[in-house]
Amino acid sequence: MILLGVPVEVFVTVAGINLVYQFWVHTEHIGHLGFLEKIFITPMNHGIHHAKNKEYIDANYGGVFIIWDRMFGTYTARMPEVDPVYGTVSALKSFNPIWANIQIYTTMIKDSIKTKKLSDKLKVFYSKTYWRPDDCIEEKDPKEFFVKYNPIVSKDITVFAFFQMLFTIIVSGSVLFVLPEHSYNEIALFGITITLLSTLTASLLQGNWYVYLVIFGFSVCGILGIEYLNLLNMSLISTQLLMSQFSVNALVVSLVVAYQGYKTLLPIKDKSIL
């Protein structure tokens, strides 16, 4: 199979290498790396890419090599007097990976509808990242620029979400190891499943306790689909790991829901010890 002239095996391999390389550049524990900063993406120069300061917007797009940004004029060096503030220009206020990818487009459409100037209705779709029509800019507290989205959740949600994402990463990696042995339909099913599990986990981290029940239902349906409808090849390690994740999800969520229900039945004076 060819994707725009590139064999799918090459595409997946390069994408995998790029993804793995991205792991270590997302940290602030590593400082300047000297001449390497001129060739490779490093924590120092890649942090600029994620900053929403006006000085750093639209910069350092490279995934492995920074030389491309230097060649095409999109490179911006870290300024000693300007600390990067990470986040999106318009506050996302969500952990949902699907919403994170479409939110900007909904904002552009709303601005295009709201603004009265015809040229601005078109300009919102091709202008610079920071630009918005004057009649669409809301008054905001300057302090809001530095506020991070951090909803308060219970410890059980924090622990469950951590292991859920860890398991999801392991399952995703296992699919890549046995990719040639999966059919295209199976790969698509894995993609949908991993996306939904990540989205549900993100929603749980936003304090939506009811998502526990959705995860339980999704996991049970996944088990039944694999076991009785043969949606995935059960002989492959990727499918076995996904089945394990579904099984653990169903068990743990059942225990959490049962425990939470038990707490609601306790006298008020006894709840303080839990």
C-alpha positions as CSV (number, residue, x, y, z in Angstrom):
1,M,0.0,0.0,0.0
2,I,1.3,3.5,-0.9
3,L,0.4,6.7,0.9
4,L,1.1,9.7,-1.4
5,G,4.0,7.9,-3.0
6,V,5.5,6.6,0.3
7,P,5.2,2.9,1.2
8,V,3.0,2.5,4.3
9,E,5.8,0.6,6.1
10,V,8.2,3.5,5.6
11,F,5.5,6.0,6.7
12,V,4.7,4.0,9.9
13,T,8.4,3.5,10.8
14,V,9.3,7.2,10.4
15,A,6.2,8.3,12.3
16,G,7.2,5.8,15.1
17,I,10.8,7.1,15.3
18,N,9.5,10.7,15.3
19,L,7.1,9.9,18.1
20,V,9.7,8.1,20.2
21,Y,12.1,11.0,19.8
22,Q,9.4,13.4,21.1
23,F,9.5,11.7,24.5
24,W,12.6,13.3,25.9
25,V,12.2,16.8,24.5
26,H,9.1,17.5,26.6
27,T,10.9,18.3,29.8
28,E,12.4,21.3,31.6
29,H,14.9,19.2,33.5
30,I,17.5,19.5,30.6
31,G,19.1,22.8,29.9
32,H,21.1,24.1,26.9
33,L,22.9,21.4,24.9
34,G,25.4,23.6,23.0
35,F,26.0,22.9,19.3
36,L,23.2,20.2,19.3
37,E,20.7,23.0,19.6
38,K,21.7,24.0,16.0
39,I,20.9,20.6,14.5
40,F,18.4,18.7,16.6
41,I,15.1,19.4,18.4
42,T,16.0,19.7,22.1
43,P,14.0,20.4,25.3
44,M,15.3,24.0,25.2
45,N,14.2,24.9,21.6
46,H,11.1,22.6,21.5
47,G,9.6,24.3,24.6
48,I,9.3,27.4,22.5
49,H,7.0,25.5,20.1
50,H,4.5,25.0,23.0
51,A,4.6,28.5,24.4
52,K,1.7,30.9,23.8
53,N,3.8,34.1,24.4
54,K,3.5,36.5,21.4
55,E,7.3,36.4,21.1
56,Y,7.3,32.6,20.6
57,I,4.1,31.9,18.5
58,D,4.5,29.9,15.3
59,A,8.0,28.8,15.8
60,N,10.2,25.6,16.0
61,Y,8.0,23.1,14.2
62,G,10.6,20.4,13.7
63,G,10.0,17.0,15.1
64,V,13.6,15.7,15.1
65,F,15.8,18.3,13.3
66,I,15.7,22.0,14.1
67,I,17.7,22.7,10.9
68,W,14.4,22.8,8.9
69,D,13.2,25.7,11.0
70,R,16.5,27.5,10.6
71,M,16.3,27.0,6.8
72,F,12.7,28.2,6.4
73,G,12.7,31.1,8.9
74,T,10.5,29.6,11.6
75,Y,13.2,29.3,14.2
76,T,13.1,31.3,17.4
77,A,15.7,31.1,20.2
78,R,14.8,31.1,23.9
79,M,15.0,34.7,25.2
80,P,16.5,35.0,28.7
81,E,14.1,37.8,29.6
82,V,10.9,35.9,28.4
83,D,10.0,32.7,30.1
84,P,7.7,30.5,27.9
85,V,4.1,30.1,29.2
86,Y,2.9,26.8,27.8
87,G,-0.6,26.3,26.4
88,T,-2.9,27.3,23.6
89,V,-3.6,31.0,22.7
90,S,-7.3,30.4,23.4
91,A,-7.4,28.5,26.7
92,L,-8.4,24.9,25.9
93,K,-9.8,24.1,29.4
94,S,-10.1,20.5,28.6
95,F,-8.0,17.3,28.5
96,N,-10.1,15.8,25.6
97,P,-7.6,15.0,22.7
98,I,-10.4,15.2,20.1
99,W,-11.6,18.6,21.3
100,A,-8.0,19.8,21.5
101,N,-7.7,19.2,17.7
102,I,-11.0,20.9,16.7
103,Q,-11.4,23.7,19.2
104,I,-9.4,26.2,17.2
105,Y,-11.6,25.6,14.2
106,T,-14.8,26.2,16.2
107,T,-13.3,29.4,17.5
108,M,-12.5,30.5,13.9
109,I,-16.0,29.7,12.7
110,K,-17.6,31.6,15.6
111,D,-15.3,34.6,15.0
112,S,-16.1,34.5,11.3
113,I,-19.9,34.6,12.0
114,K,-19.7,37.2,14.7
115,T,-17.4,39.8,13.1
116,K,-19.2,42.4,11.0
117,K,-16.4,43.3,8.6
118,L,-16.5,41.1,5.5
119,S,-12.7,41.0,5.0
120,D,-12.3,39.9,8.7
121,K,-14.7,37.0,8.1
122,L,-12.2,35.6,5.6
123,K,-9.0,36.7,7.4
124,V,-9.7,34.6,10.5
125,F,-8.9,31.5,8.4
126,Y,-5.5,32.5,7.1
127,S,-4.1,35.2,9.4
128,K,-1.5,34.7,12.2
129,T,-2.2,32.6,15.2
130,Y,-2.7,35.5,17.6
131,W,-4.9,37.6,15.3
132,R,-8.6,37.9,15.9
133,P,-11.1,40.5,14.7
134,D,-11.4,43.6,17.0
135,D,-15.1,43.0,17.6
136,C,-14.4,39.4,18.7
137,I,-11.8,40.0,21.4
138,E,-13.2,39.6,24.9
139,E,-11.9,41.5,27.9
140,K,-9.8,39.1,30.0
141,D,-8.0,39.4,33.3
142,P,-4.2,39.5,32.5
143,K,-3.7,37.0,35.3
144,E,-5.7,34.4,33.3
145,F,-2.8,34.2,30.8
146,F,-0.8,32.3,33.4
147,V,-3.6,30.1,34.9
148,K,-3.3,26.4,34.1
149,Y,-6.4,24.2,33.7
150,N,-6.2,22.0,36.7
151,P,-9.6,20.5,37.8
152,I,-9.7,18.9,41.3
153,V,-10.3,15.2,41.2
154,S,-10.3,12.4,43.8
155,K,-7.3,10.2,44.4
156,D,-9.0,7.1,42.9
157,I,-9.5,9.0,39.6
158,T,-5.8,10.1,39.5
159,V,-4.5,6.6,40.1
160,F,-6.9,5.0,37.7
161,A,-6.2,7.5,35.0
162,F,-2.4,7.1,35.4
163,F,-2.5,3.3,34.9
164,Q,-5.1,3.6,32.2
165,M,-2.9,5.9,30.1
166,L,0.2,3.7,30.9
167,F,-1.7,0.6,29.7
168,T,-2.9,2.5,26.6
169,I,0.7,3.4,25.7
170,I,1.8,-0.2,26.1
171,V,-1.1,-1.4,23.9
172,S,-0.3,1.2,21.3
173,G,3.3,0.2,21.2
174,S,2.5,-3.5,20.9
175,V,0.4,-2.8,17.8
176,L,3.4,-1.3,16.1
177,F,5.5,-4.4,16.9
178,V,3.0,-6.7,15.1
179,L,1.6,-4.3,12.6
180,P,2.2,-6.5,9.5
181,E,0.2,-9.3,11.1
182,H,-2.9,-7.1,11.6
183,S,-5.5,-6.5,8.8
184,Y,-6.3,-2.9,7.9
185,N,-9.7,-3.2,9.6
186,E,-8.0,-4.4,12.8
187,I,-5.6,-1.5,12.8
188,A,-8.5,0.9,12.3
189,L,-10.3,-0.7,15.3
190,F,-7.2,-0.3,17.5
191,G,-7.0,3.3,16.4
192,I,-10.6,4.0,17.3
193,T,-10.3,2.1,20.6
194,I,-7.1,3.8,21.7
195,T,-8.6,7.2,20.8
196,L,-11.8,6.5,22.8
197,L,-10.0,5.2,25.8
198,S,-7.8,8.3,25.9
199,T,-10.8,10.5,25.5
200,L,-12.7,8.8,28.2
201,T,-9.8,8.9,30.6
202,A,-9.3,12.7,29.8
203,S,-13.0,13.2,30.6
204,L,-12.6,11.4,33.9
205,L,-9.7,13.7,34.8
206,Q,-12.0,16.6,34.3
207,G,-14.0,15.4,37.3
208,N,-16.8,13.6,35.4
209,W,-17.3,10.7,37.7
210,Y,-20.0,9.1,35.6
211,V,-17.4,8.3,32.9
212,Y,-16.4,5.4,35.1
213,L,-19.6,3.8,34.0
214,V,-19.0,4.6,30.4
215,I,-15.5,3.0,30.6
216,F,-17.1,-0.1,32.2
217,G,-19.6,-0.4,29.5
218,F,-17.0,0.2,26.7
219,S,-14.7,-2.4,28.2
220,V,-17.4,-5.0,28.5
221,C,-18.4,-4.4,24.9
222,G,-14.8,-4.7,23.9
223,I,-14.4,-8.0,25.6
224,L,-17.6,-9.4,24.1
225,G,-16.6,-8.1,20.6
226,I,-13.1,-9.7,20.7
227,E,-14.2,-13.0,22.4
228,Y,-17.5,-13.7,20.5
229,L,-17.4,-11.6,17.4
230,N,-13.7,-12.2,16.6
231,L,-13.2,-8.5,15.8
232,L,-9.4,-8.8,16.5
233,N,-6.9,-11.6,16.2
234,M,-6.7,-13.1,19.7
235,S,-3.4,-14.9,18.9
236,L,-1.5,-11.6,18.7
237,I,0.1,-9.9,21.8
238,S,-1.5,-6.6,21.0
239,T,-5.0,-8.1,21.2
240,Q,-4.2,-10.0,24.4
241,L,-2.9,-6.8,26.0
242,L,-6.0,-4.9,25.0
243,M,-8.2,-7.7,26.4
244,S,-6.2,-7.5,29.6
245,Q,-6.8,-3.8,29.8
246,F,-10.6,-4.2,29.2
247,S,-10.7,-6.9,31.9
248,V,-8.8,-4.8,34.4
249,N,-11.0,-1.8,33.6
250,A,-14.2,-3.8,34.2
251,L,-12.9,-5.2,37.5
252,V,-11.4,-2.0,38.9
253,V,-14.4,0.2,37.9
254,S,-16.8,-2.3,39.5
255,L,-14.8,-2.1,42.8
256,V,-14.6,1.7,42.7
257,V,-18.3,2.1,42.0
258,A,-19.1,-0.4,44.7
259,Y,-16.8,1.3,47.2
260,Q,-18.2,4.8,46.3
261,G,-21.7,3.5,46.8
262,Y,-20.7,1.9,50.1
263,K,-19.4,5.3,51.3
264,T,-22.7,7.0,50.6
265,L,-24.5,4.5,52.9
266,L,-22.2,5.2,55.9
267,P,-23.2,7.6,58.6
268,I,-21.7,11.2,58.2
269,K,-19.4,10.8,61.2
270,D,-17.8,7.7,59.7
271,K,-17.1,9.1,56.3
272,S,-14.3,11.3,57.6
273,I,-12.1,8.3,58.1
274,L,-12.2,7.2,54.4
